[in-house]
Amino acid sequence: LQQALHSIEGVQGVNVSLNEAGDLLTATVETAHGHDLRASIASRVVNDRYDLLELGTINVSLEEIFQQLTTEEKVAAPTSLPEYAITEKESA
């Protein structure tokens, strides 16, 4: 999934994580500020046979990024993130 999402034109970074139960993937996709790739991301996820449960954006200001980078707690916060959660479809 990470490789498929990273291959979408305009994607700058992808982070995929699995929940503790092992049944839900969450992917954070970083794009350039102002680029809305939600349609391309949704299409790729569905075409790769995952169930798309949620898709949205998170916008972070440069000031917020600076504050996060200069504090003890290191939290990744790209400038614009379409974010979604997916579950793997069971084979029939």
N, C-alpha and C positions, 0 to 999 in steps of 0.2 A: 504494500500500500504506500509506504513512504516513497519508494522509487517512482511509482506511478504518479503520485501527486507532485513530486519534484520535477517531473518531465513536462508539466503544464507550463506553457510560455507565460512568463511574468512572476512565477513562483521563485522566491529568493531563499526560502528555508522551510523545512518540514520537521516537526517533532511528533512522533506517534507514541502513545503510551497505552498500556493495558491496565484495566482496573484490577483490584485485588482478587475478585471472583473469577477473573479470566474470561469474561464474556462481553466486555465492552471496550472498544478501542476509542481513544480520543486523539484527534489529530489537530495540531495547531499549524497553520500555514502562514508563512510570512510573505507579504507582497510589498511592493513599493507603495508609498503613501498615495492614496487616491485611486489605486487600481482595484476594481471590484471584480474578483474572479470567481464569485460564488457559483455562477451558472456553469462554468468550466469544471470547477471542483465537484459540484453535485453530479454532473454528467459522468465524470471519471469514476466517482465512487459507485454510482448505480451500475455503470457499465462493467465494473470490476466485480459485480455481484455482492456488494455490501448493502445493508439496509442503512439508509441515511436517516438518522433520528433527529438531528438538529444542525442548523447551519446559521451562522451569524457573523458579525464583525465586532472587533474590539479596536477602538482607536485610542492611541496613547500619544500625548503631546511630548515634544522634545524635552520640556521641563521635567515631566514625569520620568522619562527615561534617564535623564541626568541624575535625578534624585535617587533612583533605584541603583544606578551604577556607582554612586558615591556613598552609599550606606553599607553597613555590615551585611545586611541580608541581600544576597544576590538573587534577583528574580528576573528572568528573561522577559522583556517587554518590547517587541518590535513595534513599529509605528502604526501598522495596520494589519490586522489579523482576521481573515475569515477563519472561523473555528467551527468544528463540527464533531459530533460523536457518531460512531457507527458500530454496528454489530455484524459479525460475519454470518451470512446466510447458511443455514444447514443444508447439506446436500440431500436431495430427494431420492 
